[in-house]
Amino acid sequence: MLGIVGGTSLLFSDLPDLRKERISTPFGPAEVYTGDFALLMRHQYGLPPHRINYRASMAALAISGVERVVAFGSAGSLKQDIPPGSLLIPSDYISMTDIPSIHDHAIEHVNPGLDEALARQLASLVPEAQYSGVYVQTKGPRIETQAEVQALARIADVVGMTVASEATLACELGMVFAALCTIDNYAHGLGGDVLTYEHILETSRIHRRRTGDIVRTIVEKMA
């Protein structure tokens, strides 16, 4: 089964009708919308990025029978040539904060990463997206300082607060994972505007129809 993880970029998009289920996991409950595919909204219960129960969320997808995950992640651009409004499918990721693990009480070394075959399939379905680039995850909820952005720009292309945790846990749970980043803003200090959460939400509203169309295409071709 295909699983889709959505966040800020999916808040305003029209999505297929699905039934909501509350899934019990060893890490707590999570809400999953199920049908021909599974949809998990990562900010359920209104939680900000640093308070999301990623282990419960990803375990709920695995319990629901999900084998492949495509995550939509709102991201800020660290490069002038990746403008707001564009799309990027990352080929790797870095985390600047602790990533949760399902192996808290065991010695396990799972090879994390983004699945190249799934990412290439996603790129073929969303040809307007740039394929390849490095995603760096920060903790949130605050936006990065200008000095942090300058440092991060030396090692990555886009910055967000969620995808690295989800990708790592998906690998641990045996699910292949790819991500589609919606570039909602230039990172702090790269653009001319003062960056706020309201600005990010407005960008999501502007591109809500495009995002909904992409979800429907992915479901039609991959579910």
Sine and cosine of phi, psi and omega as CSV:
sin_phi,cos_phi,sin_psi,cos_psi,sin_omega,cos_omega
0.00,0.00,0.56,-0.83,0.08,-1.00
-1.00,0.06,0.69,-0.72,0.13,-0.99
-0.89,-0.46,0.67,-0.74,0.07,-1.00
-0.88,-0.48,0.75,-0.66,0.09,-1.00
-0.96,-0.30,0.79,-0.62,-0.03,-1.00
-0.83,-0.56,0.41,-0.91,0.04,-1.00
-0.63,-0.78,-0.74,-0.67,-0.05,-1.00
-0.84,0.54,-0.62,0.78,-0.08,-1.00
-0.93,0.37,-0.31,0.95,0.00,-1.00
-0.98,-0.22,0.01,1.00,-0.11,-0.99
-0.86,0.51,-0.56,0.83,-0.14,-0.99
-0.94,-0.35,0.12,0.99,-0.07,-1.00
-1.00,-0.02,0.54,-0.84,0.11,-0.99
-0.98,0.21,0.82,-0.57,-0.07,-1.00
-0.86,-0.51,0.37,-0.93,0.01,-1.00
-0.86,0.51,0.44,-0.90,0.03,-1.00
-0.95,0.31,0.79,-0.61,0.01,-1.00
-0.66,-0.75,0.33,-0.94,0.04,-1.00
-0.99,-0.14,0.67,-0.75,-0.03,-1.00
-1.00,0.06,0.75,-0.66,0.06,-1.00
-0.81,-0.58,0.60,-0.80,0.11,-0.99
-0.99,-0.17,0.92,-0.39,-0.10,-1.00
-0.98,-0.17,0.80,-0.61,0.09,-1.00
-1.00,0.08,0.72,-0.69,0.02,-1.00
-0.75,-0.66,0.24,-0.97,0.06,-1.00
-0.89,0.46,-0.19,0.98,-0.07,-1.00
-0.93,-0.36,0.11,0.99,-0.05,-1.00
0.88,-0.47,0.11,-0.99,-0.03,-1.00
-0.99,0.11,0.38,-0.93,0.10,-0.99
-0.52,-0.86,0.52,-0.86,0.03,-1.00
-1.00,-0.07,0.77,-0.64,0.03,-1.00
-0.76,-0.65,0.72,-0.69,0.09,-1.00
-1.00,-0.07,0.82,-0.57,-0.12,-0.99
-0.82,-0.57,0.41,-0.91,0.03,-1.00
-0.01,-1.00,-0.83,-0.56,0.10,-0.99
-0.95,0.32,-0.28,0.96,0.10,-1.00
-0.56,-0.83,0.08,-1.00,0.02,-1.00
-0.91,-0.41,0.66,-0.75,0.03,-1.00
-0.83,-0.55,0.79,-0.61,0.08,-1.00
-0.86,-0.51,0.84,-0.55,0.08,-1.00
-1.00,-0.04,0.91,-0.41,-0.20,-0.98
-0.92,0.39,-0.44,0.90,-0.04,-1.00
-1.00,-0.09,0.50,0.87,0.02,-1.00
-0.86,0.51,0.47,-0.88,-0.10,-1.00
0.91,0.42,0.23,0.97,0.04,-1.00
0.96,0.29,0.33,0.94,-0.08,-1.00
-0.97,0.24,0.69,-0.72,0.11,-0.99
-0.97,0.26,0.22,-0.97,-0.12,-0.99
-0.79,0.61,-0.68,0.73,-0.11,-0.99
-0.97,0.25,-0.09,1.00,0.00,-1.00
-0.91,-0.43,0.04,1.00,0.02,-1.00
-0.91,0.41,0.68,-0.74,0.10,-1.00
-1.00,0.06,0.99,0.16,-0.08,-1.00
-0.88,0.48,-0.60,0.80,-0.03,-1.00
-0.90,0.44,-0.69,0.73,0.03,-1.00
-0.91,0.42,-0.69,0.73,-0.05,-1.00
-0.88,0.48,-0.77,0.64,-0.06,-1.00
-0.96,0.29,-0.56,0.83,0.08,-1.00
-0.90,0.43,-0.60,0.80,0.02,-1.00
-0.89,0.46,-0.62,0.78,0.07,-1.00
-0.90,0.43,-0.70,0.72,0.00,-1.00
-0.89,0.46,-0.68,0.73,0.02,-1.00
-0.89,0.45,-0.52,0.85,0.01,-1.00
-0.97,0.24,-0.06,1.00,0.03,-1.00
0.99,-0.10,0.21,0.98,-0.01,-1.00
-0.95,0.30,0.71,-0.71,0.04,-1.00
-0.90,-0.43,-0.45,0.89,0.00,-1.00
-0.78,-0.63,0.70,-0.72,-0.04,-1.00
-0.84,-0.55,0.75,-0.66,0.19,-0.98
-0.90,-0.43,0.88,-0.48,-0.03,-1.00
-0.96,-0.27,0.75,-0.66,0.14,-0.99
-1.00,-0.05,0.82,-0.58,-0.02,-1.00
-0.77,-0.64,0.81,-0.59,0.12,-0.99
-0.95,0.33,0.74,-0.68,-0.06,-1.00
-0.64,-0.77,0.38,-0.93,0.11,-0.99
-0.97,-0.24,0.60,-0.80,-0.01,-1.00
-0.99,0.14,0.70,-0.71,0.09,-1.00
-0.98,-0.18,0.02,1.00,-0.06,-1.00
-0.78,-0.63,0.66,-0.75,0.01,-1.00
-0.89,0.45,-0.48,0.88,-0.04,-1.00
-1.00,0.04,0.17,0.98,0.15,-0.99
-0.87,-0.48,1.00,0.07,-0.17,-0.99
-0.98,0.19,0.37,-0.93,0.14,-0.99
-0.83,0.56,0.62,-0.78,-0.06,-1.00
0.99,-0.11,-0.23,0.97,0.01,-1.00
-1.00,0.05,0.09,-1.00,-0.03,-1.00
-0.81,-0.59,0.58,-0.82,0.01,-1.00
-0.61,-0.79,0.72,-0.69,0.09,-1.00
-0.97,-0.24,0.96,-0.28,-0.08,-1.00
-0.94,0.35,0.50,-0.87,0.04,-1.00
-0.97,-0.25,-0.18,0.98,0.05,-1.00
-0.29,-0.96,0.14,-0.99,-0.02,-1.00
-0.54,-0.84,0.34,-0.94,0.06,-1.00
-0.75,-0.66,0.56,-0.83,0.12,-0.99
-0.87,-0.50,0.73,-0.68,0.07,-1.00
-0.99,-0.16,0.20,0.98,0.00,-1.00
-0.59,-0.80,0.16,-0.99,0.00,-1.00
-0.89,0.45,0.68,-0.74,0.10,-1.00
-0.96,-0.27,0.74,-0.67,0.02,-1.00
-0.92,0.40,0.38,-0.93,0.01,-1.00
-0.66,-0.75,0.50,-0.87,0.12,-0.99
-1.00,0.08,-0.06,1.00,-0.06,-1.00
-0.96,-0.26,0.70,0.72,-0.03,-1.00
-0.91,0.43,-0.42,0.91,-0.10,-0.99
-0.86,-0.51,0.41,0.91,0.01,-1.00
-0.51,-0.86,0.45,-0.89,0.08,-1.00
-1.00,0.03,0.96,-0.28,0.01,-1.00
-0.69,-0.72,0.61,-0.79,0.06,-1.00
-0.80,-0.60,1.00,-0.04,0.02,-1.00
-1.00,-0.01,0.74,-0.68,0.00,-1.00
-0.97,0.25,0.97,-0.24,-0.04,-1.00
-0.98,0.19,0.25,-0.97,0.06,-1.00
0.42,-0.91,0.13,-0.99,0.05,-1.00
-0.99,-0.13,0.69,-0.72,-0.08,-1.00
-0.97,0.25,0.88,-0.48,-0.09,-1.00
-0.91,0.41,-0.67,0.74,-0.03,-1.00
-0.90,0.44,-0.68,0.73,0.01,-1.00
-0.92,0.38,-0.63,0.77,0.01,-1.00
-0.90,0.44,-0.65,0.76,0.01,-1.00
-0.93,0.37,-0.60,0.80,0.09,-1.00
-0.89,0.45,-0.68,0.74,0.05,-1.00
-0.88,0.48,-0.66,0.75,0.01,-1.00
-0.90,0.44,-0.57,0.82,0.02,-1.00
-0.94,0.35,-0.47,0.88,0.01,-1.00
-1.00,0.08,-0.36,0.93,-0.01,-1.00
-0.80,-0.59,0.95,0.31,-0.13,-0.99
-0.90,0.43,-0.32,0.95,0.02,-1.00
-0.97,0.23,-0.18,0.98,-0.01,-1.00
-0.99,0.11,0.63,-0.78,0.14,-0.99
-0.97,0.25,0.80,-0.60,0.05,-1.00
-0.98,-0.18,0.81,-0.58,0.02,-1.00
0.98,-0.19,0.56,-0.83,-0.07,-1.00
0.55,-0.84,0.36,-0.93,-0.06,-1.00
-0.96,-0.27,0.76,-0.64,0.06,-1.00
-0.99,-0.15,0.76,-0.65,0.08,-1.00
-0.91,-0.42,0.73,-0.69,-0.02,-1.00
-0.97,-0.24,0.76,-0.65,0.15,-0.99
-0.93,-0.37,0.18,-0.98,-0.16,-0.99
-0.97,0.26,-0.66,0.75,-0.14,-0.99
0.96,0.28,0.04,-1.00,0.06,1.00
-0.99,0.13,-0.11,0.99,-0.05,-1.00
-0.96,0.28,0.43,-0.90,0.11,-0.99
-0.97,0.22,0.51,-0.86,-0.05,-1.00
-0.92,0.40,0.50,-0.87,0.07,-1.00
-0.96,0.28,0.27,-0.96,0.02,-1.00
-0.88,0.47,-0.62,0.79,0.02,-1.00
-0.91,0.41,-0.64,0.77,0.05,-1.00
-0.90,0.43,-0.66,0.75,0.02,-1.00
-0.87,0.49,-0.69,0.72,0.02,-1.00
-0.88,0.48,-0.64,0.77,0.02,-1.00
-0.94,0.35,-0.70,0.71,-0.02,-1.00
-0.90,0.43,-0.53,0.85,-0.03,-1.00
-0.90,0.43,-0.32,0.95,0.03,-1.00
-0.98,0.21,-0.32,0.95,-0.08,-1.00
-0.84,-0.54,-0.12,0.99,-0.08,-1.00
-0.51,-0.86,0.15,-0.99,-0.05,-1.00
-0.95,-0.32,-0.56,0.83,0.02,-1.00
-0.67,-0.74,0.38,-0.93,-0.03,-1.00
-0.77,-0.63,0.67,-0.74,0.05,-1.00
-0.51,-0.86,-0.20,-0.98,-0.13,-0.99
-0.76,-0.65,0.19,0.98,-0.17,-0.99
-0.65,-0.76,-0.62,0.78,-0.27,-0.96
-0.90,0.44,-0.61,0.79,-0.03,-1.00
-0.89,0.45,-0.66,0.75,0.03,-1.00
-0.89,0.45,-0.71,0.71,-0.03,-1.00
-0.92,0.40,-0.66,0.75,-0.01,-1.00
-0.90,0.43,-0.68,0.73,-0.02,-1.00
-0.90,0.44,-0.73,0.69,0.00,-1.00
-0.92,0.40,-0.60,0.80,0.05,-1.00
-0.85,0.52,-0.70,0.72,0.04,-1.00
-0.88,0.47,-0.69,0.73,0.01,-1.00
-0.89,0.46,-0.51,0.86,-0.04,-1.00
-1.00,-0.06,0.09,1.00,0.07,-1.00
0.99,0.14,0.30,0.95,0.04,-1.00
-0.97,-0.25,0.69,-0.72,0.09,-1.00
-0.98,0.18,0.50,-0.86,-0.23,-0.97
-0.63,-0.78,0.69,-0.73,0.17,-0.99
-0.64,-0.77,0.35,-0.94,-0.06,-1.00
-0.75,-0.66,0.51,-0.86,0.13,-0.99
-0.84,-0.54,0.92,-0.39,-0.02,-1.00
-1.00,-0.05,0.80,-0.60,0.16,-0.99
-1.00,-0.04,0.85,-0.52,-0.07,-1.00
-1.00,0.06,0.97,-0.24,-0.15,-0.99
-1.00,-0.10,-0.19,0.98,-0.05,-1.00
-0.18,-0.98,0.30,-0.95,0.27,-0.96
-0.99,0.17,0.61,-0.79,0.04,-1.00
-0.87,0.49,0.35,-0.94,-0.12,-0.99
-0.77,0.63,0.86,-0.52,0.05,-1.00
0.99,-0.15,-0.24,0.97,-0.01,-1.00
-1.00,0.00,-0.45,0.89,0.00,-1.00
-0.97,-0.26,0.11,-0.99,-0.04,-1.00
-1.00,0.09,-0.29,0.96,-0.07,-1.00
-1.00,-0.06,0.42,-0.91,0.15,-0.99
-0.97,0.26,0.83,-0.55,-0.11,-0.99
-0.99,0.15,0.80,-0.60,0.06,-1.00
-0.70,-0.71,0.27,-0.96,0.06,-1.00
-0.90,0.44,-0.56,0.83,0.02,-1.00
-0.89,0.46,-0.59,0.81,0.05,-1.00
-0.90,0.44,-0.66,0.75,0.03,-1.00
-0.90,0.44,-0.68,0.73,0.03,-1.00
-0.88,0.47,-0.64,0.77,-0.01,-1.00
-0.91,0.42,-0.62,0.78,0.05,-1.00
-0.89,0.45,-0.64,0.77,0.05,-1.00
-0.89,0.46,-0.64,0.77,0.04,-1.00
-0.90,0.44,-0.68,0.74,-0.03,-1.00
-0.87,0.50,-0.62,0.79,-0.10,-1.00
-0.97,-0.23,0.32,0.95,-0.08,-1.00
-0.89,0.46,-0.61,0.79,-0.02,-1.00
-0.93,0.37,-0.68,0.73,0.03,-1.00
-0.87,0.49,-0.70,0.71,-0.03,-1.00
-0.90,0.45,-0.68,0.73,0.04,-1.00
-0.88,0.48,-0.66,0.75,0.03,-1.00
-0.89,0.45,-0.64,0.77,0.01,-1.00
-0.91,0.42,-0.68,0.73,0.03,-1.00
-0.86,0.51,-0.72,0.69,-0.02,-1.00
-0.89,0.45,-0.63,0.78,0.04,-1.00
-0.90,0.44,-0.71,0.71,0.01,-1.00
-0.88,0.48,-0.71,0.71,-0.01,-1.00
-0.90,0.44,-0.69,0.73,-0.03,-1.00
-0.89,0.46,-0.63,0.77,-0.11,-0.99
-1.00,-0.06,-0.36,0.93,-0.13,-0.99
-0.89,-0.45,-0.36,0.93,-0.07,-1.00
-0.96,0.27,0.00,0.00,0.00,0.00
